[in-house]
Amino acid sequence: MPEFDLNLAVAAIFALIVLFYLLKFLFGPGQVFFRFVGTGLMGAAILFLFNLVGGFFNLTLGINVLTSLLVGYMGLPGLIMLIILQKMLG
């Protein structure tokens, strides 16, 4: 029967802890990226639906990266702000 080596057990636990934090560090930015993309897609969907309904009232907004992220992040206040900004600028 193999005998228990305390140094090997401590080294294995330390290696697992280091591996955990290394993986957490590497996948952290990926999670931020996917949240950023999800916000943009949600904003684009909201703008698309607004353009479908707003077309009947002659209200449309352009769908691009900036407006999609703004509406996705801010929600309804961002959409209202873009409408007001468009009306103010002509």
Buried (B, 14 or more C-beta within 10 A) or exposed (E): EEEEEEEEEEEEEEEEEEEEEEEEEEEEEEEEEEEEEEBBEBBBBBBEEBBEEBEEEEEBBEBEEEBBBBBBEBEEEBBEEBBEEBEEEE
